[in-house]
Amino acid sequence: MLDEVEDTLLFEEILGVNGSVGLITLNRPSALNSLTLEMCTAIEEKLAEWQKMGHIKAVVVRGEGEKAFCAGGDIKTIYHNGKSGIKKSKKFFWHEYRMNRRIFHFPKPFVSLMHGITMGGGVGVSIHGSHRVGSENLIFAMPETSIGFFPDVGGSYFLPRCTGKTGFYLALTGARCHIADALYAGVIDHLVPQDKFDDLITALVEARFNDNTNMQVSDLISSFSMDTDGMDIFKPHLLEHRSEINQIFSLNTIEDIMERLSNSENDWCQVVLDNLLEKSPTSLKVTLKELQLGSQMDFDDCMQMEYRMALRFLAHPDFYEGIRSTVVDKDRTPAWRPNTLEKVTKEDIQEFFEPLAEELNFADEEIEHHTDNY
């Protein structure tokens, strides 16, 4: 498998003081480093290998090119696969979610260097690591409700654990976060200028780690952090709407959320309402339930739940219609089925969460330990 992704994914072991740093470079800049099945499988295999190697003291993941760390999964390929049969698409999610879990449980420092567009699957290959670094040009989002899908790749776990109800807002609206908002939401730990990424990697290679490795790595990253005090450009916009977000997105149903937005005299609330009205009604209802359940579940159970949901969406017309209107034809006029919230019943939603005949299997994975990063 590693040989099949030689051009799209680069693995290096950089020898330094007291061990080596494993470096993963997503190398599809012309496709905004979007993930393929082969890339997900290769990353999971390489991490399993590096986990067992005593000389690998940390892992860094980065994206090639100026525009993006990773724009997500290769949904155009999933779209075409789905039209001719969903077997390969099922395989994609199987391996992507196993990769996400491998990162979450990785027992050594896992440093994600995120710049530019970081969305969907790109979030899954980065945010579950022990140290999340964003650049000044970061554009972070989970835009899945716009394509008739749901925030996956562990979204059911990390989004409910964001600051206040910020994660619910981001998940349902697909709103884009710049670096200040990403820091406020808690999805990013550190702001480091993109032109310092190479220096940071060099410093990690040269560092001599002791028993308190994660703290050492945090301190080292902090030494490269940008001082944003007094800079208006780095003030979080989400903080301005904290009260509205926490009140409205704590409601139990999409209908209640939309009613509260509609009754508000706040211009921002009207913009958010218009945004939600463009989304797939099925995606909105499934996503809200996903986050409500995920807030009480551990990571592995969240991934099992998401696999069930993903396979149900592969059989749902909204997923293909959303990709068609957003990525394929780009007409931005999806014909959702059903097209109103009222037509999406509780029974319809529950079906997305029912057990599968073939569940996501973690039995053959050797996981040492995990310290929660959220």
FENJO-V353191 format. One record per backbone hydrogen bond with DSSP energy under -1.0 kcal/mol. CO is the residue of the C=O (numbers start at 1). NH is the residue of the N-H. If there is no record, write none. Layout:
BEGIN
CO;NH, CO;NH
END
This chain:
BEGIN
3;6, 5;9, 8;27, 10;25, 12;23, 14;21, 19;16, 20;57, 21;14, 22;60, 23;12, 24;62, 25;10, 26;64, 28;31, 28;33, 29;32, 31;34, 32;71, 35;74, 36;40, 37;41, 38;42, 39;43, 40;44, 41;45, 42;46, 43;47, 44;48, 45;49, 46;50, 47;51, 53;56, 55;20, 58;22, 59;111, 60;24, 61;113, 62;26, 67;117, 70;119, 72;35, 73;75, 74;78, 75;79, 76;80, 77;81, 78;82, 79;83, 86;90, 87;91, 88;92, 89;93, 90;94, 91;95, 92;96, 93;97, 94;98, 95;99, 96;100, 97;101, 98;102, 99;103, 100;104, 101;105, 103;106, 109;59, 110;131, 111;61, 112;133, 114;135, 115;69, 116;139, 117;69, 117;70, 118;141, 119;122, 120;123, 120;124, 121;125, 123;126, 123;127, 126;129, 131;112, 132;189, 132;190, 133;114, 134;192, 135;138, 139;118, 140;177, 141;120, 143;146, 144;147, 144;149, 145;280, 152;155, 154;157, 154;158, 155;159, 159;162, 163;166, 165;169, 166;170, 167;171, 168;172, 169;173, 170;174, 177;140, 178;182, 179;183, 180;184, 181;185, 182;186, 182;187, 182;188, 185;163, 190;134, 191;226, 193;196, 194;197, 196;200, 197;201, 198;202, 199;203, 200;204, 201;205, 202;206, 203;207, 205;17, 212;216, 213;217, 214;218, 215;219, 216;220, 217;221, 218;222, 219;223, 221;224, 222;225, 228;231, 231;234, 232;235, 239;242, 241;245, 242;246, 243;247, 244;248, 245;249, 248;251, 253;257, 254;258, 255;259, 256;260, 257;261, 258;262, 259;263, 266;270, 267;271, 268;272, 269;273, 270;274, 271;275, 272;276, 273;277, 275;278, 276;279, 280;284, 281;285, 282;286, 283;287, 284;288, 285;289, 286;290, 287;291, 288;292, 289;293, 290;294, 291;295, 293;296, 294;297, 298;302, 299;303, 300;304, 301;305, 302;306, 303;307, 304;308, 305;309, 306;310, 307;311, 308;312, 309;313, 310;314, 313;316, 317;321, 318;322, 319;323, 320;324, 321;325, 322;326, 323;327, 323;328, 324;329, 324;330, 325;332, 341;344, 345;349, 346;350, 347;351, 349;352, 350;353, 362;365
END
